[in-house]
Amino acid sequence: MQVKVYPLPFLNDDALDEMGNLEVPTGATLRDVYKKLQVPLLLRPVLLCSVNYEKSSLDRVLQEGDVISFFFPITGG
């Protein structure tokens, strides 16, 4: 199945297609996406992730077409 990913610039986006979609197996979790995108271990405790624009835990099971975004707890404008 495919999910849409909006990665941060330092994440490995080689696994994404030209539209930003990531192929994951049925039953995949956000933790699996972290592994595919090679999120550095030091950043995992402070990097937040949302699925369909709602903050989610790494154990969330993904569904076809979910939208995944990454962000830090503090951002400025």
DSSP file (Angstrom, degrees, kcal/mol; ACC not computed):
  #  RESIDUE AA STRUCTURE BP1 BP2  ACC     N-H-->O    O-->H-N    N-H-->O    O-->H-N    TCO  KAPPA ALPHA  PHI   PSI    X-CA   Y-CA   Z-CA
    1    1 A M              0   0    0      0, 0.0    23,-2.8     0, 0.0     2,-0.4   0.000 360.0 360.0 360.0 162.6    0.0    0.0    0.0
    2    2 A Q  E     -A   23   0A   0     21,-0.2    63,-3.2    19,-0.0     2,-0.3  -0.900 360.0-173.9-117.3 142.8    1.1    3.6   -0.4
    3    3 A V  E     -A   22   0A   0     19,-2.1    19,-3.0    -2,-0.4     2,-0.4  -0.942  27.5-119.9-125.4 152.1    1.2    6.5    2.0
    4    4 A K  E     -Ab  21  67A   0     62,-2.8    64,-3.4    -2,-0.3     2,-0.4  -0.787  30.5-163.4 -93.0 132.3    2.1   10.1    1.3
    5    5 A V  E     - b   0  68A   0     15,-3.0    64,-0.2    -2,-0.4    62,-0.0  -0.966  20.2-166.3-123.8 131.3    5.1   11.5    3.1
    6    6 A Y  E     - b   0  69A   0     62,-2.9    64,-1.2    -2,-0.4     2,-0.1  -0.850  30.1-167.2-107.6  90.4    6.2   15.1    3.7
    7    7 A P        -     0   0    0      0, 0.0     6,-0.0     0, 0.0    -2,-0.0  -0.340  22.2-112.1 -80.8 158.6    9.8   14.5    4.9
    8    8 A L    >   -     0   0    0      1,-0.1     3,-1.8    -2,-0.1    63,-0.0  -0.524  39.7-103.4 -78.1 157.7   12.1   17.0    6.5
    9    9 A P  T 3  S+     0   0    0      0, 0.0     4,-0.2     0, 0.0    -1,-0.1   0.767 117.7  53.5 -58.1 -28.9   15.2   17.9    4.4
   10   10 A F  T 3  S+     0   0    0      2,-0.1     2,-0.2     3,-0.0     0, 0.0   0.498  87.8  99.5 -88.5  -2.0   17.6   15.7    6.3
   11   11 A L  S <  S-     0   0    0     -3,-1.8     2,-0.9     1,-0.1    27,-0.2  -0.550  86.0-104.9 -84.5 151.3   15.6   12.5    6.0
   12   12 A N        +     0   0    0     25,-2.0     3,-0.5    -2,-0.2    -1,-0.1  -0.626  39.9 175.6 -76.0 105.2   16.5    9.9    3.4
   13   13 A D    >   +     0   0    0     -2,-0.9     3,-1.5     1,-0.2    -1,-0.2   0.227  48.5 106.7 -97.9  16.0   13.8   10.4    0.7
   14   14 A D  T 3  S+     0   0    0      1,-0.3    -1,-0.2    23,-0.1    23,-0.1   0.777  75.1  59.9 -62.3 -26.0   15.3    7.9   -1.7
   15   15 A A  T 3  S+     0   0    0     -3,-0.5     8,-0.5    21,-0.2    -1,-0.3   0.614  91.1  88.9 -78.2 -11.2   12.5    5.4   -0.8
   16   16 A L  B <  S-C   22   0A   0     -3,-1.5     6,-0.2     6,-0.1     2,-0.1  -0.584  75.2-129.2 -87.7 147.5    9.8    7.9   -2.0
   17   17 A D    >   -     0   0    0      4,-2.4     3,-2.0    -2,-0.2    -1,-0.1  -0.245  43.9 -83.9 -81.2-177.4    8.5    8.1   -5.5
   18   18 A E  T 3  S+     0   0    0      1,-0.3    -1,-0.1     2,-0.1    -2,-0.0   0.684 131.3  51.6 -65.5 -17.0    8.5   11.4   -7.4
   19   19 A M  T 3  S-     0   0    0      2,-0.1    -1,-0.3     0, 0.0    -3,-0.0   0.386 121.8-103.8 -97.6   2.0    5.1   12.3   -5.8
   20   20 A G  S <  S+     0   0    0     -3,-2.0   -15,-3.0     1,-0.3     2,-0.3   0.670  72.4 145.5  85.0  17.5    6.3   11.7   -2.3
   21   21 A N  E     -A    4   0A   0    -17,-0.2    -4,-2.4   -19,-0.0     2,-0.4  -0.667  34.3-155.0 -90.8 145.7    4.6    8.3   -1.9
   22   22 A L  E     -AC   3  16A   0    -19,-3.0   -19,-2.1    -2,-0.3     2,-0.5  -0.975  11.9-135.3-121.1 130.8    6.1    5.5    0.1
   23   23 A E  E     +A    2   0A   0     -8,-0.5   -21,-0.2    -2,-0.4    -2,-0.0  -0.759  33.9 167.6 -85.7 123.4    5.4    1.9   -0.5
   24   24 A V        -     0   0    0    -23,-2.8     3,-0.1    -2,-0.5     2,-0.1  -0.952  36.0-104.5-132.9 153.3    4.8    0.0    2.8
   25   25 A P    >   -     0   0    0      0, 0.0     3,-1.9     0, 0.0     2,-0.0  -0.386  49.2 -85.6 -73.9 156.4    3.4   -3.4    3.6
   26   26 A T  T 3  S+     0   0    0      1,-0.3    37,-0.1    -2,-0.1    35,-0.0  -0.383 119.6  29.4 -56.9 135.2   -0.1   -3.8    5.0
   27   27 A G  T 3  S+     0   0    0     35,-0.5    -1,-0.3     1,-0.3    36,-0.1   0.454  86.7 150.9  89.5   1.7    0.0   -3.5    8.8
   28   28 A A    <   -     0   0    0     -3,-1.9    34,-3.2    34,-0.1    -1,-0.3  -0.301  29.9-152.2 -66.1 151.6    3.0   -1.2    8.7
   29   29 A T  B  >  -F   61   0B   0     32,-0.2     4,-1.4     1,-0.1     3,-0.5  -0.653  33.0 -98.4-115.5 173.9    3.4    1.4   11.5
   30   30 A L  H  > S+     0   0    0     30,-1.1     4,-2.5    27,-0.3    29,-0.2   0.846 123.0  63.4 -60.3 -32.8    5.1    4.8   11.8
   31   31 A R  H  > S+     0   0    0     27,-2.2     4,-1.8     1,-0.2    -1,-0.2   0.890 100.8  51.4 -58.8 -39.0    8.1    3.0   13.3
   32   32 A D  H  > S+     0   0    0     -3,-0.5     4,-2.3    26,-0.3    -1,-0.2   0.881 108.2  51.2 -64.9 -38.4    8.5    1.2    9.9
   33   33 A V  H  X S+     0   0    0     -4,-1.4     4,-2.5     2,-0.2    -2,-0.2   0.910 106.3  54.8 -65.1 -42.0    8.4    4.5    8.1
   34   34 A Y  H  <>S+     0   0    0     -4,-2.5     5,-2.3     1,-0.2     4,-0.4   0.912 110.3  47.1 -55.7 -43.2   11.1    5.9   10.4
   35   35 A K  H ><5S+     0   0    0     -4,-1.8     3,-0.9     1,-0.2    -2,-0.2   0.922 111.4  49.3 -66.4 -44.3   13.3    2.9    9.5
   36   36 A K  H 3<5S+     0   0    0     -4,-2.3    -1,-0.2     1,-0.3   -21,-0.2   0.862 115.2  44.2 -63.9 -35.2   12.6    3.3    5.7
   37   37 A L  T 3<5S-     0   0    0     -4,-2.5   -25,-2.0    -5,-0.2    -1,-0.3   0.440 109.0-127.3 -88.8   0.2   13.5    7.0    5.9
   38   38 A Q  T < 5 -     0   0    0     -3,-0.9    -3,-0.2    -4,-0.4    -4,-0.1   0.916  29.9-165.9  54.5  50.3   16.5    6.3    8.1
   39   39 A V      < -     0   0    0     -5,-2.3    -1,-0.2    -6,-0.1     5,-0.1  -0.534  30.4-107.3 -64.4 124.2   15.5    8.8   10.8
   40   40 A P    >>  -     0   0    0      0, 0.0     3,-1.3     0, 0.0     4,-1.1  -0.253  19.8-127.2 -57.5 138.8   18.7    9.2   12.9
   41   41 A L  T 34 S+     0   0    0      1,-0.3     3,-0.4     2,-0.2    -2,-0.1   0.846 107.8  58.5 -56.2 -36.9   18.4    7.5   16.3
   42   42 A L  T 34 S+     0   0    0      1,-0.2    -1,-0.3     2,-0.1     4,-0.2   0.772 108.2  46.2 -66.8 -24.5   19.3   10.8   18.1
   43   43 A L  T X> S+     0   0    0     -3,-1.3     4,-1.9     1,-0.2     3,-1.2   0.673  88.5  85.6 -90.4 -18.0   16.4   12.6   16.6
   44   44 A R  T 3< S+     0   0    0     -4,-1.1    -1,-0.2    -3,-0.4    -2,-0.1   0.850  86.9  52.5 -56.9 -38.8   13.7   10.0   17.2
   45   45 A P  T 34 S+     0   0    0      0, 0.0    -1,-0.3     0, 0.0    -2,-0.1   0.780 120.4  33.1 -68.8 -22.9   12.9   11.2   20.8
   46   46 A V  T <4 S+     0   0    0     -3,-1.2     2,-0.5    -4,-0.2    -2,-0.2   0.539  95.7  94.0-110.6  -8.6   12.4   14.8   19.7
   47   47 A L     <  -     0   0    0     -4,-1.9     2,-0.2    25,-0.1    25,-0.2  -0.755  61.4-154.9 -89.3 124.8   10.9   14.4   16.2
   48   48 A L  E     -D   71   0A   0     23,-3.0    23,-2.3    -2,-0.5     2,-0.4  -0.650   6.0-160.0 -98.0 156.5    7.1   14.4   16.1
   49   49 A C  E     -D   70   0A   0      7,-0.4     7,-2.5    -2,-0.2     2,-0.4  -0.994   3.2-161.1-138.1 140.9    5.0   12.8   13.5
   50   50 A S  E     -DE  69  55A   0     19,-2.7    19,-2.1    -2,-0.4     2,-0.5  -0.930   6.3-155.2-121.1 149.2    1.5   13.3   12.4
   51   51 A V  E >  S-DE  68  54A   0      3,-2.6     3,-1.0    -2,-0.4    17,-0.2  -0.991  87.4  -8.3-121.1 122.6   -0.8   11.0   10.4
   52   52 A N  T 3  S-     0   0    0     15,-3.3    -1,-0.2    -2,-0.5    16,-0.1   0.878 132.1 -57.4  54.6  39.4   -3.6   12.8    8.5
   53   53 A Y  T 3  S+     0   0    0     14,-0.5     2,-0.4     1,-0.2    -1,-0.2   0.665 115.9 110.2  68.6  22.0   -2.6   16.0   10.4
   54   54 A E  E <  S-E   51   0A   0     -3,-1.0    -3,-2.6     0, 0.0    -1,-0.2  -0.995  78.2-105.5-124.5 132.8   -3.1   14.5   13.9
   55   55 A K  E     -E   50   0A   0     -2,-0.4     2,-0.3    -5,-0.2    -5,-0.3  -0.273  47.9-171.7 -55.3 136.6   -0.1   13.8   16.2
   56   56 A S        -     0   0    0     -7,-2.5    -7,-0.4     4,-0.0     2,-0.1  -0.933  22.3-117.6-136.0 154.9    0.5   10.0   16.3
   57   57 A S    >   -     0   0    0     -2,-0.3     3,-1.6     1,-0.1   -27,-0.3  -0.472  34.1-110.4 -84.9 162.9    2.5    7.5   18.1
   58   58 A L  T 3  S+     0   0    0      1,-0.3   -27,-2.2    -2,-0.1   -26,-0.3   0.674 115.5  62.2 -67.0 -16.8    5.1    5.3   16.4
   59   59 A D  T 3  S+     0   0    0    -29,-0.2    -1,-0.3   -30,-0.2     2,-0.2   0.421  73.1 124.9 -90.1   1.8    2.9    2.3   16.9
   60   60 A R    <   -     0   0    0     -3,-1.6   -30,-1.1     1,-0.1     2,-0.4  -0.429  61.6-130.2 -65.4 129.8    0.1    3.6   14.8
   61   61 A V  B     -F   29   0B   0    -32,-0.2   -32,-0.2    -2,-0.2     2,-0.1  -0.684  26.1-131.7 -81.7 130.7   -0.9    1.2   12.1
   62   62 A L        -     0   0    0    -34,-3.2   -35,-0.5    -2,-0.4     2,-0.3  -0.464  14.4-151.6 -87.4 155.1   -1.1    3.0    8.7
   63   63 A Q    >   -     0   0    0     -2,-0.1     3,-2.1   -37,-0.1    -1,-0.0  -0.859  38.5 -77.9-119.8 156.6   -3.8    2.8    6.1
   64   64 A E  T 3  S+     0   0    0     -2,-0.3   -61,-0.2     1,-0.3    -1,-0.0  -0.290 117.6  14.8 -51.6 129.0   -3.7    3.2    2.4
   65   65 A G  T 3  S+     0   0    0    -63,-3.2    -1,-0.3     1,-0.2   -62,-0.2   0.445  84.7 155.5  84.6   0.4   -3.5    6.9    1.5
   66   66 A D    <   -     0   0    0     -3,-2.1   -62,-2.8   -64,-0.3     2,-0.5  -0.253  39.5-132.6 -57.3 149.8   -2.5    8.2    4.9
   67   67 A V  E     -b    4   0A   0    -64,-0.2   -15,-3.3   -62,-0.0   -14,-0.5  -0.943  21.1-163.7-109.5 122.5   -0.6   11.5    4.9
   68   68 A I  E     +bD   5  51A   0    -64,-3.4   -62,-2.9    -2,-0.5     2,-0.3  -0.916   9.5 178.2-113.5 128.6    2.5   11.5    7.1
   69   69 A S  E     -bD   6  50A   0    -19,-2.1   -19,-2.7    -2,-0.5     2,-0.4  -0.954  14.6-148.8-127.6 148.0    4.3   14.7    8.2
   70   70 A F  E     + D   0  49A   0    -64,-1.2     2,-0.3    -2,-0.3   -21,-0.2  -0.892  25.0 156.1-114.1 145.9    7.3   15.3   10.4
   71   71 A F  E     - D   0  48A   0    -23,-2.3   -23,-3.0    -2,-0.4     4,-0.1  -0.985  38.2-112.8-160.6 161.5    7.9   18.3   12.6
   72   72 A F        -     0   0    0     -2,-0.3   -25,-0.1   -25,-0.2   -26,-0.0  -0.685  35.8-112.9 -94.8 154.9    9.8   19.4   15.7
   73   73 A P  S    S+     0   0    0      0, 0.0     2,-0.5     0, 0.0    -1,-0.1   0.788 104.5  45.1 -60.6 -28.2    7.9   20.4   18.9
   74   74 A I        +     0   0    0      2,-0.0     2,-0.3     0, 0.0    -2,-0.1  -0.970  68.7 163.5-121.2 124.3    8.9   24.0   18.6
   75   75 A T        -     0   0    0     -2,-0.5     2,-0.2    -4,-0.1    -4,-0.0  -0.948  19.7-146.9-133.5 157.2    8.8   25.9   15.3
   76   76 A G              0   0    0     -2,-0.3    -2,-0.0     1,-0.1     0, 0.0  -0.714 360.0 360.0-120.3 172.0    8.9   29.5   14.5
   77   77 A G              0   0    0     -2,-0.2    -1,-0.1     0, 0.0     0, 0.0   0.400 360.0 360.0-135.0 360.0    7.4   31.7   11.9
